Amino acid sequence: MVEALQAETVSPRIAVLRGVTELEQQAGIDLGTIAFNQEIDISLTIRNSGKSELTLQDGAVSFEPDEQTDADMFAVVSRPGRVEAGGSSVLTFRITGTAAGSKAFDLVIDSNDVTTPSFRLSFSFVVSTIPLPSAPDGFRVDNLSAEPEKYTCLLLSWDAVDSAELGYIVRRDVNYAGNYDTKFEYAPAANSGTISYTDTTAVPGTTYYYKVQARNSLGTSSLSASEAKLGVLTGTPMTGVGLSESSLVLSKGASHGLTATVSPAGASIQTVTWTSNAPDRVSVDASGNVSAVDYGRATITALGDDNSGFAATCVVDVQPERPSLRLNGVAVDSGSTQVLTDVPATLSITAVPATAVIRYTMDSSTPDADSDVFDPSAPINIAGSGLDLSFKAAAFDSNGISSPVATVTVQVRQTGLTSALTASSTVTTFKWEYNEGYMLPMGMVSDGTHIFIADNTRRVIWKVDPASGEESVFAGKLNTSVQLLDGIGESARFRYPNGLTTDGTYLYLTDSASIRRIRISTAEVETLAGASTNGYVDGAGASARFSYDLKDITTNGRYLFVVDKMDNLNSYIRRLDLYSTTFDVETITTIPHYGNSIASDGTYLYISASMSSSDARGVIWQCGYSASPLGTIAGNGLADLGSVDGTGTGATFNAPWAIICDGPNLYILEHGGLVIRKMVISTRVVSTVQDASITTRWTNGMAILGNALYYMKRPDEYSACLMQHQ
């Protein structure tokens, strides 16, 4: 008993596999149908998974046929004599279909495996009454290239094989001893007499070798009985195909002719076949004429007709249509200039096809893949005064192809407030406790819907809904430390925000020694010019420097204009170019006064100023957008301090701070006189529209929304009120 167990432990172990499948003892295997007289070889893998060598003696492989099967149908082709432990070897036997009918036999493999000394498999198969077809005879090749325009044809023929019910396989190679892997299946209409086949895929000037096989439902004959036949084509093959363009951009409905050039010039065949991979977008005719059918991309291919495979391609894009523009819902022509006398207004842009992405710019540059994306559900807001805004828009498809650019210039030229400006009401009141930082409202502006207020001491930008009086912090965080930090909403930080202006898309503000902007739709804050350090340097935005006492700001759409302190007696007027990718800053003039605030009417700048930081007698100064100062147009700074109405230099001002333009008029908030003054620009007539009896503790800033004037006042030390005056 112990000896038997030990023998099993060290015994070899036989396993038999067909392909990668391990077969079980006495497994049944159906070999299907073989042709009459066909020989097939069956290979099995003998694997030894035991601990010692597996041996197969002579006669170890035998066949046990059933009564309907002849023993002489089987023969061992190769047999391993031994298989090492953990190794494998191949056993091959042959079956010859010498008799038709259903056949079966057992394959018996004897070995020294003490557990399975005889491994038995059962096979079954059917021998058809139909033999494999014989190899075709009479194979020959005729060269047709001597005929006109037959440089790609070789005529092959052979004698029909009766049993070739499925036709023939023609094999080709360029080497006599090649593998003949190029093959063509051919089923003639009538399988009798001489079979002819024309190979139309040959290349001029090339030598080919051919063989042919017959085939039926049981398989394929051997190769043609005769040796490989030679076919030689005369002529000069193509070496390349070129196109007049490799890419095209067309408008829908447009057409363009492509020209194909075959190399060499003496190639026997000079023609090409034109195709489009997307004819529903771009079609092409037999002459290479391309037509833009629908939006999108297609590839046009010109394939040489000599079978050499040389081809050239042209990528054709059918670009989106030029976007359409609507101002306040009314269609406007591309390239036009539109004048708005009332704001806010909206600019909508529509693309065709609707799947295209619209990108636009406001700095006169051509839209590209990095430009702002237009959201059809959120039209571009236009607000402000004295603006010339340049909009350019293009539609981009999924391949980045751009439409023609649509352009419109929008001039904001308001016609002035028509209300009497005699009644004031409180919109909202900001309050704070004794131990909190107090509010110092400075610049104010409206985007046509809300009022934005720069809080200089608590370092935030407030947003107020005038209809409801609801107030919220729009950017920055209350009472944080003094920082110059870009970010979104409350993640941004300010130093001492001062002046505010807008074009409807952005708020622009002065913040200590820097100029910054805030995208109204997202509250994203970014610094355009200046830094947390002061100085006086013109140049690219990041390298420009301003004084810490950077005052008010305004815009005409192209430039931002700021009042920058030179000293206690003089001021710089400087501008930042919004069309410059680096936001270049330059000084356009100096004024011999202590500048406070600035406004624009679309043609000129107007600056409210005092004689010095300690002399409140004031003037209104006018200058152009470039280095063209015009000088004082109202007030003279020489008369006694006061707020006397009059014309031009006959009027006097007491510490004129905020200044705002409604188109034909300027409104000036006097910090010293505690009044609001109005100056008609065309006549320079100055009048008082509000007296001191209705306000105390003015702050610097005014805004216009609708037909009302908004300003701030501080009735006491712990509150500030947003006032509406109409």
Secondary structure, DSSP 8 states (H G I E B T S, - for coil): -HHHHHHHHHS--EEEEETTEEE-TT-EEEEEEEEET-EEEEEEEEEE-SSS-EE--TT-EEEEE-TTS-GGGEEEEE--SEE-TT-EEEEEEEEE--S-EEEEEEEEEE-S-SS-SEEEEEEEEEEEEEE------S-EEEE-TTSTT-TT-EEEEEE--TT-TT-EEEEEESSTTS---EEEEE--SS-SSEEEEEE----TT-EEEEEEEEEETTEE--S-SS--EEEE--S----EEEES-SEEEE-TT-EEE--EEEESTT-S---EEEEES-TTTEEE-TT-EEEE-SSEEEEEEEEETTSS--EEEEEEEE-----EEEETTEEE-TTEEEEESSS-EEEEEE-SSTTSEEEEESBS----TTSEE--TTS-EEE--SSEEEEEEEEEE-TT--B---EEEEEEE------S----EEEEEEEE--TTS----EEEEEE-SS-EEEEETTTTEEEEE-TTT--EEEEEE-TT-----B-EEGGG-B-S-EEEEEE-SSEEEEEETTEEEEEETTTTEEEEEEE-SS---B-BSTTT-B--TTEEEEEE-SSEEEEEEE-SSS-EEEEEEETTSTT--EEEEEEESSEEEEEEE-SS-EEEEEESSSS--EEEEEEE-SSS-EEEEEE--S-S-SS---EEGGGS-EESEEEEEE-SSEEEEEETTTTEEEEEETTTTEEEEEE-GGG--SEEEEEEEETTEEEEEEEEETTEEEEEEE-
